[in-house]
Amino acid sequence: MPHIISLELESIYIPVTATDTLHLMRFSQNGQGPPVLLVHGSLENGRIFYSKSGRGLAPYLAQQGYDVFVADLRGRGKSKPAISGQSDFGLTHTLQEDFPAFINKIKELKGDVPQFWGAHSWGGVLMLAYLARPEVPVHVQSMAFFASKRRISIRSLKRFLMVDVMWRCVAPAAVAVTGALPAKKLKMGSDNETRLTHRQTNAWVVQKPWLHWHDKFDYAAALQQLRLPPTLYLAGADDDVLGHPTDVEKLLLETGCRSSALRILSKANGHLHDYNHIDILTHHDAVKDHFPMVVNWFKKSGTVQPSPAGKGPELNNR
C-alpha cells in the first residue's frame, strides 16, 4: 500500500473589486514546494481538479511536493457572488483583473519565484492570452494543458448538436431571457457563464484570427514572437468535440512554441483508456496513467523542483 502524505487545504479569498471576491483552493505539504497555478475551462470551476474524496490533479501534484493553487474564476465555484443576470464582467476582466490578482497573491505567499501553470480546456487559451499581453509580470517555468483548444474545426453530428445547436442557438436564447447563460440548468457544464463571457468566448471560437475584441491585438502573432514556457498538450483520444486532438494540435501550432509536445491519451499509445474531455482529469486511473507525465514535464523543463519529487514514467510522444 503506497504511503499517502497528509496535505494541508486552505481556501484563500481575494477581493478583486468592491463587490467581487475570487477564490483559490490551496493544496500543499506545510505550504512548501514550487507554486502551481491551475485554471479551469469554460462553464466550469476549479473542482475539475479535485474531488471531495481527495482525488484529482491538484492533490496529486501536492503529494509530489508542489504547492498547488486552484483558481475559481470570477463568479464560479466558491468565488463570490455567483454569476447572475446582473453580472457584467467577461474575459477582458479575467485577463486584466483576475489573473493579476491570482498571480500577485501567489507572489505574496511564495515570493517572486518561478511558477508552473496547468489548465483544462479553455483555461489554457486564457493562460496563453495572458502571457501574450501580461498585466503584471510573471515567470512561468513550464505549462501543462489538458484538452485545450481555441477553435473547433472538426465536423460531426455530435459537434453540430453541441456547438451549432446548443452553444450558438440555445445558449444565446437563454442569455436573452435570463441575462446570463444557465449552463447548469441546461446541463451544458458545471457552472454558469455571463453574457459578456459567452459572447467573447464565442468570438474566439468562431473567428480564425485570434484578435482582441476591441483593439484587434493579435494574440497568435504576439505569442509566436515570445519565448514561451515549454508546454505539454494532452488530448484524449475519445474527446470528439470540445478538445479533439486535431484542434488541440492547432492551438499548439498557433502559438509557434518550439518547446511544446502533444500526447494523445489512447490505448493505442499505451495508456489505460481512450480518455474524453472530462475524465482526462477525473478518471481514477489518471493518477497512475498520465498525471506522472505532468510531473516529469515540470521536472524536465523546470529549474525549481519539489522535494521530495514524485517519480513517474518518462514522456514518450507517439
N, C-alpha and C positions, 0 to 999 in steps of 0.2 A: 504494500500500500504506500503510494508516494506521500512524502511529508508535505502537509498543507501549511503554508506560512500564514499567520494571522495578519489581517490587514486592518488599517485604520480607514474609516469612511467619514467624510465631512462634507456637509452642504455649505457652499460659500455663496453669499448673495452680494451682488454688485449693483449699486444704483447707477443707472445709465442716463436717465432723465429725471425730471421732477416726479414722474408718475410710473416709470418703468424700472424694474429690477431684474437683472439677469441671474441665472443660477449656474454654478459649476459644481459638479459632484467630484470629489477628490478621493482617489484610492491610492494608498501608499503604505510603505513599511516605515512607520515613525517619521513620515514626512521627508524621507531620504530618497535619493536617486534622481537621475536626469528627468526633466519635465516632459510629459507627452500631452499634447492637446488633441482631443478627439471631437469632431464636429459631425453632427447628423445631417441627413438629407432633407429634401422637401417633403412636407406632410408627415414629418417625423419629429421625435425629440431624442434626447440623449439616452433613453432607455434601450435603444437599439444596441448599445454597447455593454449593457449589464442587465441581469435579471434579479428578481427578488431572492432567488436561491443562491446568488453569488457567482453565477456563470457569466461568461461573456469576455469580450476582448479587454475591457478595462481592468477587471480583476486579474485576468491572466497576465497582462503586462506588469501590473503591480507586483504580482507574485515573482516575476522575473527581475524585480529590483527597480522598476521605473516609478516615478511619481506622476500619476495619471490624473488629468483634469478633463472631465466630460462636460461639454457645453450644452446647455439648453438655450437655443436662440430665442430672441425676444418673443414673449407670448407663448412659448412652447414648454412642455414639461412642467418643471417647478418654477420657471420664470414667471414673474407677476407684473400686471394682471394677465390672465389668459386672453387669447385673441377673441375679439367680439366684432360685431358690425361697426363699432366705433373706432376700431384700430386703424390708424392711418400710416403705419410705417411699412417699408418694403426693403428690398435688397440694398438700396442705397444706404439705408440706416444700418443694415447688417455690416456692410463693408466699412462705413465711415465712423460708426459708433460702437457697435457690438464687438467686432473683432479687436479694435484697440483696447476696449475695456477688459476683455479676456486676457489679452497679451500683457497689459500693464499689471493686472492682478497676479499673474504668474510671475512676472518680474519682481513684484513686490514681495512675494513669498519665497522665491527661489534665487533672486538676483538676476542680473542680465547675462544668463548663461544660454548656451545653445538649446533650442527646443526641438523635439521630434513631433511631427504632426501626422495625424491619421484622420481619415474621413470615410463616410459611407455615401455613395451616390452623389447627390447634388452638393454635399458638403465639400467634396473635392474640387468642384467648379468654383465654389466660393473661396476656398483657400488659394487657388491659383489666381483668381481675380484680385484677391487682396495682395498677393505678392507682386503682381504686375503694377500695383498702384498703392503702396502701403501708406497708411495714415501715420503710424508710428513704426519705427524700425524694429525689426525682429530678426534674430539669427536662427534660421531653421536648418537643422543639420541634415535631416532626412525625412521623407514622407512615405506613407503607405495608404493607398486608396482602394476601397472595396466597391466594385461595381459603379465607378464614377464615369459619367458621360455627360457631354453638354447637349448634343443634338441626337435625335432619334431618327436614324436614316433607314432602318430595316423596315420591310413591308410584310405584313401578315394580317390574318383575320383578328388575332388577339391584339395586335398593335392598333388596328382600326377601332376596335371596341374600347380599348383602354385610353388611347390618346385622342383619336378623332371624335369619338362619341362622348366619352366621359370627361376628358380634360378640356376639350375645345368647345363642347356644346353644353353638356350638363353642368359642368363647373361654372362657366360664366353666367348661366341662367340662375344657378343657386346664389352666386355672388350678387347678382342684381336684386334678388329678393331679400337676402339676409344681410348684405353688406360685407360678408366675408365668405370664405369657402369652408362649409361644414364637412370637412373631409371625413371626420369620424362617423358622422351620421350617414354619409353616403358610402361608407366602407371603402374609401379611397386611400386611407392612411391612418396613422395612429395619433395625429394631431391636426388641428385646423390651420388655415393659412389666411393671410389678409388679402384684401382686394388688390392692393398695390403689389404685394409679393407675387401673387398669381400672375398679374399682368406682366411684370418684369421678367419672371421666370419663363413665361411662355414666349416672350420676345427672343430670349437667348436660345430656347429650344428650337424655334422655328427658323430664325434667321441664320444664314450660313456665315456671314461676317460676325465676329464676336465683338460687338461695339457697345459702348456705354449708351444708355438710353437717352441722355441729354446732350452731352458734348461730343459724342461719337469717338471717344477714346478707343483705340484698337487694342484690346487685351491680348489677342494672339500675337500681334506684331511686337508688343512690348515684352511678352514672355519669351519670344524667340531671341530677343536681344540680351536676355538675362542669363546668368549662370544659376540655373535653378537647382535646388537641392536634389540629390538622387531620389527618384520616386519609383516605388513599386506599385504597379497597377495589377490588381487581382480581379478576375472576372469569372463568374460561374457559367459553366457550360450550359446549364438549364435556365439561365437568365435570358428569356427570349424577347423581352421588350425593354424594360427600364434600365438594364445595364448589359445589353447584348455585347459579347466580346468584340464584335465589329465596331460598335460605337465607342467602347472603352478605348480601343486602339486608335480611333480617330482623334479622341481627346489627347492621347499621348503624343500623336504626331503633330497636332495643332500647337502644342507648347514648344515644339522644336527641341525638347530636352534630350540631349545625347546620353545622359546618365540615368535613363529610365529603363525599366524592364516590365514586360507584360507576362503574366502567368494565367493560363486558363485552367480553372479548377475542375477537373474532369477525371472520371475513371480511366479514360484513355491516357491521361498524363500521370497516372499513378496515384491519384487521390482516392479517397474512400467513397466519394459521391460526386454526382454532377450537381453542383450547387445552384440555387436560384438567387433572386435578388435580396431576399431576406435571410434565408438560412445560411448564406455565406458568412453571416455574423452570429446567427443564433443556434445553429446546429450543434448538438452536444459533442460531435466528433471534431469540430473545428479546432478545439484546443490541442488536439494531438495531430491534426492533419495539416492545416495551413497557418494557424496562428504562430507556430515556431518560425515560419518563414519571415514574418514581420520582424521578430526579434533578431534573426540573423541579418536581415537587411539593415536594420538600425545599427547593429554591431559592425557590419561590413563597411558602412558608409559614415559612421559617426566617430568622432574623436572623444566624446564624453560617454562613458559606459557605466552601466549599473554594477553594483557589487552587492551580493553575488549575481553573476549573469546567468540567464537561462540558457539551456542547451537545446539545440534543435537541428533538423536536417539542413544541409546546405541547399541554397536556392538552385534550382535546375530548370531553366526555361526550355520548354519543349514546344 
